[in-house]
Amino acid sequence: MIEKELTKILNAHKKWVQGEGGGRANLGEADLREANLWGADLWGANLGEANLGEADLWGANLGGADFTNTILPPPTLLLLCNWGRVSDELTTELMRYDATNHPHPHKFQEWADGGGCPYNRGFPRVAHFQECRECWKSGKAKSARELVLMLFKERDIKYNLNL
């Protein structure tokens, strides 16, 4: 799929999401394996049977999307999509994953106790979501795969794939 065609589809989809006409993005069967979808609003998009294997989905909104038989990037990259506010249980699990992958995991407890943000020194996050001090609980982190499956379930993302 050429960039100009993809931009047209995504612009129409954005209007559809905002209730301004346009149309739901139908990217089913599209070859988007190297597409730059950084920050794209793909809420409710049909991506069934598309190839997103190497697509840049950093900060993208995937809520309600259809990924039936879709080739997706690895779970570690899917966690970098924009998941926003999620349930308290999932927030706790994502924070544990973030802490496990942070060079100074103890900073999360300090932050929960009213200290500074663990990311204020430029350390990159490994999952994008709305954190919550009250949800912090230390513990063993789930795998990236487990977290993506939890996110897909919570965000009503359709899939039948083996992550």
C-alpha positions in Angstrom: 0.0 0.0 0.0 1.4 3.4 -1.0 1.8 6.1 1.6 -0.6 8.5 -0.1 -3.4 5.9 -0.2 -2.7 5.0 3.5 -2.8 8.7 4.5 -6.2 9.1 2.7 -7.7 6.1 4.5 -6.4 7.2 7.9 -7.7 10.7 7.5 -11.2 9.4 6.6 -11.0 7.1 9.6 -10.1 10.0 11.9 -13.2 11.8 10.7 -15.3 8.6 11.3 -13.9 8.3 14.8 -14.8 11.9 15.5 -18.3 11.5 14.1 -17.6 13.8 11.2 -18.4 11.5 8.3 -15.5 9.8 6.7 -15.4 6.0 6.9 -14.0 3.2 9.1 -10.6 2.2 8.0 -10.6 -1.0 6.1 -7.0 -2.1 6.0 -7.8 -5.8 5.8 -5.2 -7.8 3.9 -3.0 -4.7 3.5 0.8 -5.1 3.5 1.8 -2.6 6.2 4.8 -4.5 7.5 7.1 -1.4 7.4 4.4 1.3 7.6 4.9 4.3 9.9 1.7 4.3 12.0 3.3 6.2 14.8 0.5 7.8 16.9 -2.3 6.7 14.4 -5.8 6.5 15.7 -6.8 3.0 14.6 -9.7 2.7 17.0 -12.2 0.3 15.5 -10.2 -0.2 12.3 -10.4 -3.5 10.3 -6.8 -4.8 10.1 -7.9 -8.4 9.6 -5.3 -10.4 7.7 -3.0 -7.4 7.3 0.7 -7.7 7.7 1.9 -5.4 10.4 5.0 -7.5 11.2 7.5 -4.6 11.2 5.1 -1.6 11.4 5.9 1.2 13.8 2.8 1.4 16.0 4.4 3.5 18.8 1.7 5.6 20.4 -1.1 4.2 18.2 -4.6 3.8 19.5 -5.7 0.2 18.7 -8.9 0.0 20.9 -11.7 -2.0 19.3 -9.6 -2.9 16.2 -10.0 -6.2 14.4 -6.8 -8.2 14.2 -8.3 -11.5 13.0 -5.5 -13.4 11.3 -3.2 -10.4 11.4 0.6 -10.6 11.4 1.5 -8.4 14.3 4.8 -7.0 15.7 6.2 -8.7 18.8 4.3 -8.1 22.0 7.1 -5.9 23.4 6.4 -3.4 20.5 2.6 -3.6 20.9 3.0 -2.5 24.5 4.4 0.8 23.1 1.0 1.7 21.6 -1.0 4.3 23.4 -3.2 2.3 25.8 -4.3 5.3 27.9 -6.3 4.6 31.1 -6.8 0.9 31.7 -8.4 -1.0 34.7 -6.6 -0.8 38.0 -5.6 -4.5 37.8 -4.0 -4.0 34.4 -2.4 -0.8 35.5 -0.7 -2.6 38.4 0.5 -5.3 36.0 1.8 -2.8 33.4 3.6 -0.8 36.2 5.3 -4.0 37.4 6.4 -4.7 33.8 7.7 -1.1 33.5 9.6 -1.5 36.9 11.1 -4.8 35.9 12.5 -3.2 32.8 13.7 0.0 34.5 17.4 0.3 35.5 16.3 1.4 39.0 13.1 -0.6 39.9 13.1 0.8 43.5 12.2 4.2 42.0 8.6 3.0 41.5 8.0 2.5 45.2 9.6 5.9 45.9 7.3 7.4 43.3 4.2 5.7 44.8 5.3 7.1 48.2 5.1 10.7 46.7 8.6 10.9 45.2 9.6 11.9 41.7 8.7 10.1 38.5 11.0 7.1 37.7 11.2 8.4 34.1 12.4 12.0 34.9 16.0 11.2 33.9 15.1 10.2 30.3 14.8 6.5 30.8 12.3 5.2 28.1 9.1 3.5 29.1 8.5 0.0 27.9 4.7 0.3 28.0 2.5 3.4 27.3 -0.5 3.7 29.6 -1.8 6.0 32.3 0.0 5.2 35.6 -1.6 5.4 39.0 0.3 5.8 42.3 -2.5 4.0 44.2 -2.3 1.0 41.9 1.4 0.3 42.5 2.1 -3.0 44.2 5.5 -4.7 43.9 5.5 -8.2 42.6 6.5 -10.5 39.8 5.8 -9.0 36.3 3.8 -10.8 33.7 5.3 -11.4 30.3 4.8 -8.9 27.4 2.6 -11.6 25.7 0.4 -12.0 28.8 0.0 -8.2 29.1 -0.9 -7.8 25.4 -3.5 -10.5 25.7 -5.0 -8.7 28.7 -5.0 -5.4 26.8 -6.7 -6.9 23.8 -9.4 -8.4 26.0 -10.0 -5.2 27.9 -10.0 -3.0 24.8 -12.3 -5.4 22.9 -9.7 -6.1 20.2 -10.6 -9.0 18.0 -7.9 -11.5 17.3 -7.3 -15.2 16.8 -3.6 -15.3 16.7 -0.8 -16.8 18.7 1.2 -14.0 20.3 
